[in-house]
Amino acid sequence: MTRSITYTALPGIPLVGPGDDLVDVIVDGVRAGGIAVASGDVFVIAQKIVSKAENRYVYLDDVSPSDRAVELAKTVGKDPRHIEVVLSESTEVLRARQNIIIVAHRLGFVMANAGIDESNIEQDRGHRVLLLPEDPDTSCQRLKSGLDRQFGVDVGVIINDSFGRPWRNGVVGVALGSAGIPALQSMIGKPDLFGRPMQVTEIALADELAAAASLLMGQAAEGQPVIHVRGFSSRAPINSASALMRAKERDMFR
């Protein structure tokens, strides 16, 4: 049996600003792309435009760095105000070296610089940085509800971002949030090719969808922040991207 999944970057997505309705933005992109949205389709949306629409900006001129931020800035080589914003979004600093600080984000992610970014950000009245969405799963559910209403279907939504990985160079797309899809599928107890029950395998379905979408989104000036996915199917129970988070006591890298 031949299976295929099709990824399509929506054309004409404009620069997004605080307060913009991303449902309207996506609907316009779908129409421009001539796509007939169907139930089971998935939209993968870049974290950056979600954060921009939710006005997750912080102006560094408004930040007073703590003593700890000043000390860490010496190691990392970044603006102490930037480090202070990283600390404000984190529960624990795990590693720090030149130009990078690895933290446990308040949402549970272990990531560089708490996901705080300066690239592809318009600067207006001063130097500003962009934080992750306040609650990515809730943002996904809100977007899904709006898209379902607009198209009269049942779609999935993923917010993706680029993460580094232990032991591997380079970044890949991962799911920060999701709605309407099984983000994590357990294969424990399922038979393998030879009938042996699988013991530990779980599939990060949302991450796999997000990573493939990143090939179209790109990492620089591509300007393709919304990807339409057709052909994905799974009988696994729906759960959110929070199911992908590994508890600290089970994390062998910390």
N, C-alpha and C positions, 0 to 999 in steps of 0.2 A: 504494500500500500504506500503510495507516494504522499508525503505531507510537505506543506510549505507554509512559511510565514512571510508576509509582505510588510515591509517598513516604508513609509512614505513621509518625507518631510513636508509639512504644510508650508505653502508659499506665502510670501507677503506679510509675515508676522512683523508688526511694527515694534519700535522701541517701546517698552512698557514703563509706565511711571506709577507712583503711588495712587491708589484708588481706582486704577483701571480695572475693568471687569474682564477677567481672563476668559470667562465663558463666551462673551461676545467676540473677543479676539480669536478664540479657537473656531467659533462658528464661521467667522469671516474667512479664516484660513481654509476650513473644510470646503466652503463654497468656491473659493478661488482655485482649489485643487481639484474640483469636480468629483469629490468623494461622496458616496452615498453611505452614510454611517449606519452600521447594523449592530444588533445586539451581539455581544462577545468581542467587539472591537476594543482596543486599548489605546489610550492616549498617554504617551510618555512626555512629561513636561519638565523642562530644565528648571532646577531649583532657583536659578538667578531671577527668572521673570516672576516666579511666585513671590520671592522675597521682595522684589521691587514693587509689585502690586500691593503687597501687604505693608509697604513702607518700613521695611526692616533696616533702615539706614541709621547709622550713628555718625555724627560729625565729631571728628577728633578734637576740634577746638572746644567742644563741650565736655571733654573727658579730663579728669585730674588723675594722673597715674599714682598708684600706691607705691610704697617702698618696695614691695615685692615685685611689682611690674618694672620698676626702675632697675632692679638687680637682674631680673630675667632678660631685660632688654639688652644689657651688656653682653650676655651670652649669645642671644639670638641675633643681635644686630638689627633690631627693628625699633621703630618709634615706641617709646614707653606707653604712650596713649593707646596705640594699637594693642600692645600686650595687655593693657588693663581691660580692654574690651574682650580680648580672648579669655582672660581670667573670669570676667563677669558671666561668660557663657559656659563656664567649665566647672566641674566638681573636683577635678584632680589633674595635676600636671604629671605626666608620665616620663617624658624625655624632653630635653631642650638642647639644641646645638645651633650653630650658625644658620640663620635664616629659616629655622623651623622649630616649632614647639608642638609636641604631641600631647593631646589632652583627652580626658574623658569628658565629653560634652554633657551638658545638663540633660539632654534627651537620651543619653546612653551610648552614643556613638564614640568610638575611639578614633580620633582623626587629627589631622594636622591643622593647627591654627584655629581650632573650633569652627572650621568651615567659613571663617570670616575672610572676605575677599575684597580686592581692590580692582581686579581686572574687569574690563567691559562695563565699567560704571561711569556714568556721566557725572562730572563734578560741576556743582553750581556755585553756591555761596561759600564753599570751603571744602577742605579735604574730608571725604566721608568714606566709610566702609560699609559693607553689606553683610548682615547676619543671616543665618538660616531662618526659615519660617518658624514661627512660634510653636506650632504643632503640625508637622507635615501630614500625619494621617488625617487630622481634622480638615486640613486644607484640601486634601484629595477627596474626602467625602463631600465637601462643599462643591468642588468642581464637578464631581460625578453627578450629584443631584441636579446641578444646573444643566449639564450636557444631556442627561437623561430626559429632562423636561424639553429641552430644545429639539431633540431629535426623536423623541418618543421611543427610545430604546434603552437597553441596559448595558452600559459600557464599563470598562475598567479604567482607572486612572493611576498613574505612577508619577511621583516627583523624583527625578534622579539628580545625582551629583557625582563628582569624580573623587574617588578615594584611592590612596595608596594602599599597599598590602604588605604584611610581614613577609620577608624573604623574597619579594619580587620587586623589580624596578617598574616604574611607570604607573599610571593611574588607569582605572576602569570605572565605568558608570555603575553606580549602585542605587538601590531604591531607598530614599529617605522616608518616603511615605507611600501608601497605596490605599486603594479602595476598590471593591468590586471584583477582586481577583484573589486566588490563593497565593499569598506572598511566599509562604513556606509550605512545602509538601513533604510529609513524612513517608518514607518508603520502608520503614521498619516493619518486618514481618511479611513483606511482599516477596514472592519467589523471584529468584534471578533466572537466567536463561536455563539453568540446569535444575531448577526446582528448590534450590537452597534458600531459606528465608534470609532476607537482608537484616543485618544487625544494627547498623548505626546510620545508614544513609538518609539524609534529608536534602531536599532540593530547594535552593533559594530561587524560586521561579521569578519573583519580582526583580531580583538582581540580574538574572539572565536576560530578562526583557529590557531592563535599563541599560545593561552593557551593550547590547546590540544597537539600541537606539542611539547611543553615544557615537557610534561610527558615523551616523548621519549628522548629528548635532555638531560634532567637532569640539575643539577646545579653545579656539581663538576667535577669529572674526567671521565665522561661517554664517551667523545670523539665522540659524534654523533650530529654534528652541522647542518646537512642538512636533512630535512624531506620531503618526497614526499607524497602528499595528493591526493587521488582519490575519487571521488564521491560527491565533493562539487558542488552545482549548485545554482544559484540565477538569477532571472530576473531583479533585481534592476540595475539601471544605474551604470556603473563603475565610481568610484572616488578613489582618493588616500587616504593614511592614514592621510594626513593633515586635511581631513574632520572630523576626530575624535577629533580634538583639540577644547576644549570648550573655548570660549572667556572669558577673565578675568571678565568682567562685569556680566557674567552668572554663574560664579563659586561661589557656596555657601560655599566652604571650605576655601576661601581666604578672 
